């Protein structure tokens, strides 16, 4: 199986042949953990809401469970988004582990079977004013379940919910590469690529008309490992573009097709203009996605000097970048279309 993976031709260039990662008339819209402005994050219901409202991509995260299945979840630990604390049958599962150099006492997905995880509910944790009525009603999906959900949505709707009549894709973030090597003993990158191949969408050619896939990670080692296994486009996620050495862009372009940067790295709050590093990325033949638009949060509002979503996305279009990752994809689609030709 791995021998066949290495037969995929990989171009040593940042320019991806995937035509679904950008378009000329507007930035792509990605729903961060689904439509989590309404539904609990990274749930099937959150993804369904975002797709129905017309998003180009849903963004999700994957980690491994006890059975080495790919679970859609932002964190390898569970207490921050779930009701695990209120489940006495799992009290004894709490333990200390080290992640990203820090010791944390928590419940970890790597200790739970899929059957056990399906008994755990996910809560709304993304904003104090967001609906809480769905807390605990939805649970962890597997990556396979979400791939099936998105494929079936595209088939059922014939892509008509998307403003450009394109299939909804997935920005798939691989979480905690080193953690999984330590505690699972395997490469989560290989697990992800194998899963995509088994689903029949392991390459650009196979996925583009079914479920367009983009791989993302904050770990450059994960990006490099992905590049060795598939031609799927890759996003290197990062913060602090302004703190990078001059050699960063030339090095990053060897492995990444897109830089996914925090809003402060992309937009200058004081001048209300695009940061110069954005042009450096483009000069090095990479695209730019910005994260995360949280229309109800002071951080995003202060960044654009406005509490009004219409004004925020007007400025976002002026960024002249390739993708916006937002928790209000329904609003973003509406206003980006309004402003795209102005």
Backbone torsions as a table, in degrees:
resi	resn	phi	psi	omega
1	UNK	NA	-46.1	-178.3
2	UNK	-69.1	-30.9	177.2
3	UNK	-61.9	-41.6	179.4
4	UNK	-65.2	-37.0	178.6
5	UNK	-58.8	-39.1	-176.3
6	UNK	-75.5	-8.3	177.3
7	UNK	-80.4	-10.2	179.0
8	UNK	-66.9	127.1	179.9
9	UNK	-69.6	125.9	-178.7
10	UNK	-115.0	119.2	178.6
11	UNK	-80.9	132.6	-179.6
12	UNK	-84.3	68.4	-176.0
13	UNK	-156.8	150.0	179.2
14	UNK	-79.1	-15.5	-178.4
15	UNK	-78.7	111.8	-178.5
16	UNK	-87.4	140.6	175.2
17	UNK	-76.1	-0.2	-179.8
18	UNK	-74.0	112.4	-177.3
19	UNK	-80.7	-3.2	-177.2
20	UNK	-90.8	-0.3	-177.0
21	UNK	-90.2	-6.9	177.1
22	UNK	-158.3	165.6	171.7
23	UNK	-148.5	157.9	-168.6
24	UNK	-76.3	-25.5	-170.1
25	UNK	-95.4	-14.5	-178.8
26	UNK	-166.3	162.5	173.6
27	UNK	-72.2	148.7	172.2
28	UNK	-67.9	145.5	178.6
29	UNK	-109.1	127.6	177.4
30	UNK	-120.0	129.7	-179.0
31	UNK	-85.8	107.5	-175.7
32	UNK	-66.0	110.1	-177.0
33	UNK	58.7	30.2	-178.1
34	UNK	86.5	-159.3	177.5
35	UNK	-86.9	67.3	-172.8
36	UNK	-81.4	3.2	168.1
37	UNK	-70.0	-17.9	-179.9
38	UNK	-120.1	-50.6	-174.4
39	UNK	-101.4	155.7	172.6
40	UNK	-55.2	141.1	-171.7
41	UNK	-63.8	152.3	173.1
42	UNK	53.7	37.5	174.7
43	UNK	-115.2	159.9	179.3
44	UNK	-58.5	-36.1	-178.5
45	UNK	-69.6	-36.9	177.4
46	UNK	-65.7	-40.4	178.4
47	UNK	-68.3	-41.3	-179.3
48	UNK	-62.7	-42.6	178.4
49	UNK	-60.5	-43.3	-179.7
50	UNK	-65.7	-42.4	-179.3
51	UNK	-66.2	-41.3	-179.6
52	UNK	-63.2	-32.4	-179.5
53	UNK	-81.9	-3.8	170.4
54	UNK	104.8	13.9	-178.7
55	UNK	-61.6	152.5	175.4
56	UNK	-78.5	-40.4	179.2
57	UNK	-134.1	150.5	157.9
58	UNK	-100.1	144.0	176.6
59	UNK	-107.2	134.8	179.6
60	UNK	-146.1	168.1	-178.7
61	UNK	-124.0	148.9	178.0
62	UNK	-129.5	141.3	173.4
63	UNK	-136.4	171.5	-178.4
64	UNK	-102.8	146.7	175.0
65	UNK	-103.6	-169.0	-175.6
66	UNK	-61.3	-34.4	-178.6
67	UNK	-89.9	10.1	-179.8
68	UNK	62.3	30.3	172.0
69	UNK	-88.1	149.9	179.9
70	UNK	-84.5	114.0	-178.0
71	UNK	-105.1	136.9	178.0
72	UNK	-82.4	109.0	-179.0
73	UNK	-163.5	145.7	-178.3
74	UNK	-75.2	-35.2	-175.0
75	UNK	-116.8	154.6	173.7
76	UNK	-77.0	-17.0	176.1
77	UNK	-104.2	167.3	-164.6
78	UNK	-116.9	-18.8	-169.3
79	UNK	-68.8	-24.1	-172.9
80	UNK	-72.7	-25.6	-176.3
81	UNK	-124.0	-10.1	-171.4
82	UNK	-114.4	177.1	176.8
83	UNK	-97.5	24.3	-175.5
84	UNK	-58.2	-31.3	-178.6
85	UNK	-64.2	-26.4	-176.4
86	UNK	-93.7	9.7	-177.9
87	UNK	-109.4	96.3	-174.0
88	UNK	-59.9	-26.7	-179.3
89	UNK	-66.3	-15.5	-179.4
90	UNK	-111.9	10.4	-178.3
91	UNK	-57.0	-40.5	-175.4
92	UNK	-73.3	-9.3	-178.7
93	UNK	-80.9	-10.4	-178.5
94	UNK	-68.6	132.5	-179.3
95	UNK	-156.1	166.5	-179.2
96	UNK	-93.2	135.1	172.8
97	UNK	-140.8	160.6	178.5
98	UNK	-104.0	129.4	176.8
99	UNK	-140.2	130.8	-177.4
100	UNK	53.4	37.6	176.6
101	UNK	80.8	1.8	-178.5
102	UNK	-118.1	140.8	177.1
103	UNK	-86.6	131.2	-178.9
104	UNK	-132.3	134.7	176.8
105	UNK	-99.1	111.9	-170.5
106	UNK	-163.6	-177.9	170.0
107	UNK	-98.1	135.8	-171.4
108	UNK	-119.5	135.7	-178.4
109	UNK	-60.2	-28.2	-179.3
110	UNK	-64.8	-13.8	-179.7
111	UNK	-99.7	2.2	-173.8
112	UNK	-120.6	139.8	172.8
113	UNK	-77.3	166.7	178.8
114	UNK	-64.0	-41.1	178.8
115	UNK	-58.8	-39.8	178.9
116	UNK	-68.5	-41.8	-179.2
117	UNK	-64.2	-32.4	-179.3
118	UNK	-68.8	-11.2	176.5
119	UNK	-91.1	-7.8	-177.2
120	UNK	-94.3	135.6	179.3
121	UNK	-97.4	150.9	179.0
122	UNK	-104.6	138.4	-178.5
123	UNK	-107.4	160.9	173.2
124	UNK	-79.6	115.8	-176.5
125	UNK	-128.1	6.1	-170.4
126	UNK	-89.1	-7.6	178.9
127	UNK	-175.4	141.6	-173.9
128	UNK	-68.1	-22.7	-178.0
129	UNK	-99.9	2.5	-178.2
130	UNK	-82.7	155.0	-175.0
131	UNK	-57.3	135.9	177.7
132	UNK	-108.3	2.7	-173.3
133	UNK	-65.8	-19.1	-177.8
134	UNK	-98.0	3.9	-176.0
135	UNK	-56.5	129.2	175.8
136	UNK	79.1	-4.5	-176.0
137	UNK	-84.0	-26.1	-176.4
138	UNK	-116.4	162.7	-173.1
139	UNK	-134.7	-174.5	-178.8
140	UNK	-70.1	124.4	169.9
141	UNK	-90.7	159.8	170.3
142	UNK	-87.9	162.2	175.8
143	UNK	-61.2	-41.1	-179.6
144	UNK	-59.5	-41.7	179.2
145	UNK	-62.6	-40.1	-179.2
146	UNK	-72.4	-39.9	175.2
147	UNK	-56.7	-44.1	178.5
148	UNK	-64.4	-42.4	179.8
149	UNK	-60.3	-45.9	-178.0
150	UNK	-70.1	-43.6	177.3
151	UNK	-58.1	-46.1	-178.2
152	UNK	-67.4	-36.1	176.4
153	UNK	-62.6	-46.0	179.3
154	UNK	-60.6	-41.6	179.2
155	UNK	-68.7	-43.7	-175.9
156	UNK	-66.1	-37.2	-176.6
157	UNK	-96.1	-5.8	-176.0
158	UNK	51.8	34.5	177.5
159	UNK	65.5	15.7	-173.7
160	UNK	-77.8	-15.5	178.1
161	UNK	-76.6	-23.4	179.8
162	UNK	-80.4	136.7	-176.6
163	UNK	-60.8	-25.5	178.6
164	UNK	-104.5	10.1	177.0
165	UNK	58.5	42.3	178.5
166	UNK	-111.9	152.4	177.5
167	UNK	-66.4	142.8	175.1
168	UNK	-67.6	136.7	178.1
169	UNK	-112.8	-176.4	-179.2
170	UNK	-128.9	126.5	164.0
171	UNK	-89.5	109.4	-170.3
172	UNK	-106.0	107.8	-179.1
173	UNK	-92.0	122.3	176.0
174	UNK	-86.1	120.8	-173.7
175	UNK	-96.2	142.5	162.8
176	UNK	48.4	62.1	-177.7
177	UNK	-56.1	-49.5	-177.0
178	UNK	-68.9	-37.6	177.8
179	UNK	-57.6	-45.7	-178.0
180	UNK	-69.0	-34.0	174.6
181	UNK	-60.8	-39.2	-177.4
182	UNK	-75.2	-49.0	-170.2
183	UNK	-95.7	-24.0	177.7
184	UNK	-102.9	-20.9	178.0
185	UNK	75.2	14.9	179.2
186	UNK	-141.0	167.3	177.7
187	UNK	-86.1	118.5	177.1
188	UNK	-66.9	-25.9	175.7
189	UNK	-62.3	-47.5	179.1
190	UNK	-62.9	-37.6	177.6
191	UNK	-61.5	-43.1	-179.3
192	UNK	-65.0	-49.0	-177.3
193	UNK	-64.7	-39.1	176.5
194	UNK	-61.8	-41.6	179.2
195	UNK	-62.1	-44.9	179.1
196	UNK	-64.2	-40.8	178.2
197	UNK	-64.3	-42.1	179.2
198	UNK	-64.5	-28.8	177.7
199	UNK	-80.6	-12.8	178.3
200	UNK	91.7	18.2	-177.4
201	UNK	-133.3	42.1	-174.8
202	UNK	-85.2	-2.7	178.5
203	UNK	-135.0	167.0	177.3
204	UNK	-56.9	-47.6	-177.7
205	UNK	-59.3	-40.8	-175.7
206	UNK	-77.2	-30.5	-171.6
207	UNK	-96.3	-23.7	-164.6
208	UNK	-60.1	-31.9	-179.4
209	UNK	-104.3	4.6	-178.6
210	UNK	-114.0	-71.8	172.6
211	UNK	-140.7	94.8	179.4
212	UNK	-56.8	131.1	-174.7
213	UNK	-118.4	136.1	170.8
214	UNK	-128.0	129.6	179.4
215	UNK	-93.9	136.0	-180.0
216	UNK	-131.6	151.9	173.3
217	UNK	-164.9	150.4	170.6
218	UNK	-82.6	-10.6	-175.7
219	UNK	-101.9	114.1	-179.1
220	UNK	-62.7	-28.8	176.6
221	UNK	-63.9	-35.5	176.9
222	UNK	-68.8	-38.8	177.4
223	UNK	-63.8	-43.9	179.1
224	UNK	-63.3	-42.0	180.0
225	UNK	-65.2	-38.3	178.2
226	UNK	-62.8	-41.1	-178.3
227	UNK	-60.9	-30.5	-179.5
228	UNK	-76.1	-15.3	-172.2
229	UNK	-110.7	-19.2	-173.8
230	UNK	-158.3	161.1	174.7
231	UNK	-94.6	5.8	178.8
232	UNK	-57.1	141.7	-179.2
233	UNK	-63.0	150.3	-172.3
234	UNK	-127.4	135.2	176.9
235	UNK	-112.7	122.4	170.7
236	UNK	-91.2	114.4	-179.1
237	UNK	-87.1	139.5	-177.3
238	UNK	-163.2	165.7	171.8
239	UNK	-121.1	160.6	171.9
240	UNK	70.1	52.3	175.8
241	UNK	-56.2	-33.0	-176.4
242	UNK	-68.9	-13.3	-177.7
243	UNK	-100.1	5.8	-175.7
244	UNK	-85.7	145.5	176.3
245	UNK	-68.0	164.0	-176.1
246	UNK	-63.5	-23.1	-178.6
247	UNK	-84.0	-5.9	-173.5
248	UNK	-58.7	-48.1	-171.9
249	UNK	-66.8	-40.8	178.9
250	UNK	-65.2	-33.5	178.4
251	UNK	-75.6	-44.6	-177.9
252	UNK	-62.6	-34.7	-176.6
253	UNK	-66.6	-16.1	177.3
254	UNK	-70.2	-25.0	-171.1
255	UNK	-124.0	-29.9	-175.0
256	UNK	-108.9	146.5	173.8
257	UNK	-95.9	-24.4	-174.9
258	UNK	-139.0	140.5	168.3
259	UNK	-101.2	122.0	175.6
260	UNK	-100.5	106.1	-171.1
261	UNK	-116.3	152.6	176.0
262	UNK	-64.7	155.7	-174.3
263	UNK	-56.7	-38.6	-178.3
264	UNK	-65.7	-25.4	177.1
265	UNK	-76.8	-21.4	-173.3
266	UNK	-102.7	-34.4	-172.1
267	UNK	-123.1	129.1	178.3
268	UNK	-87.7	110.4	-176.6
269	UNK	-62.2	-38.1	-175.6
270	UNK	-69.1	-45.4	-176.1
271	UNK	-94.2	-10.7	-175.8
272	UNK	54.3	45.9	177.0
273	UNK	-136.7	166.6	179.1
274	UNK	-71.6	138.9	178.5
275	UNK	-65.4	146.5	-178.2
276	UNK	-62.6	-24.5	-179.2
277	UNK	-64.0	-24.6	177.8
278	UNK	-60.4	-42.6	179.5
279	UNK	-68.6	-33.5	176.8
280	UNK	-62.6	-39.3	177.2
281	UNK	-62.8	-46.7	179.7
282	UNK	-63.9	-38.5	179.3
283	UNK	-62.6	-25.9	178.1
284	UNK	-96.4	24.4	171.5
285	UNK	63.6	31.8	174.2
286	UNK	-118.7	159.7	176.1
287	UNK	-98.0	171.2	-177.0
288	UNK	-129.7	124.7	168.2
289	UNK	-113.2	142.0	179.4
290	UNK	-114.2	139.8	177.9
291	UNK	-135.6	159.7	-18.1
292	UNK	-115.2	129.4	176.4
293	UNK	-75.9	116.0	175.4
294	UNK	-121.5	91.9	-169.5
295	UNK	-60.3	-24.5	-177.4
296	UNK	-96.4	6.5	-176.0
297	UNK	-107.7	145.0	-177.5
298	UNK	-63.1	-30.8	-179.8
299	UNK	-60.4	-48.3	178.4
300	UNK	-68.6	-42.5	-178.7
301	UNK	-62.7	-42.9	178.8
302	UNK	-67.8	-34.3	-179.6
303	UNK	-60.0	-36.1	-176.5
304	UNK	-109.9	9.7	177.9
305	UNK	54.0	40.8	-179.9
306	UNK	-159.8	146.5	173.3
307	UNK	-100.9	3.0	-174.9
308	UNK	-103.6	122.9	-175.9
309	UNK	-58.7	-37.2	-179.7
310	UNK	-57.6	-42.5	179.8
311	UNK	-71.2	-38.1	-179.7
312	UNK	-59.9	-47.0	-176.1
313	UNK	-78.7	-20.7	170.9
314	UNK	-63.8	-45.1	176.5
315	UNK	-66.2	-36.7	-178.8
316	UNK	-61.8	-40.1	177.3
317	UNK	-63.1	-36.3	180.0
318	UNK	-67.7	-16.8	177.7
319	UNK	-60.2	-29.0	-178.4
320	UNK	58.8	48.0	175.9
321	UNK	-114.8	-178.7	-167.7
322	UNK	-97.7	-20.3	-178.0
323	UNK	-156.0	145.3	176.6
324	UNK	-120.8	124.6	177.7
325	UNK	-102.5	117.6	-168.9
326	UNK	-137.7	153.5	175.0
327	UNK	-94.1	1.3	177.4
328	UNK	-126.7	60.6	-174.0
329	UNK	-64.1	-30.3	179.1
330	UNK	-64.1	-41.8	178.5
331	UNK	-71.5	-41.3	-178.8
332	UNK	-60.6	-45.9	178.8
333	UNK	-58.2	-43.4	-178.0
334	UNK	-60.8	-49.5	-173.7
335	UNK	-82.6	-32.6	177.2
336	UNK	-63.4	-40.4	175.2
337	UNK	-63.4	-37.4	-179.7
338	UNK	-63.0	-39.0	-172.9
339	UNK	-96.9	-9.0	-168.0
340	UNK	-61.4	-28.3	-177.1
341	UNK	-103.7	9.8	-179.6
342	UNK	-92.6	NA	NA
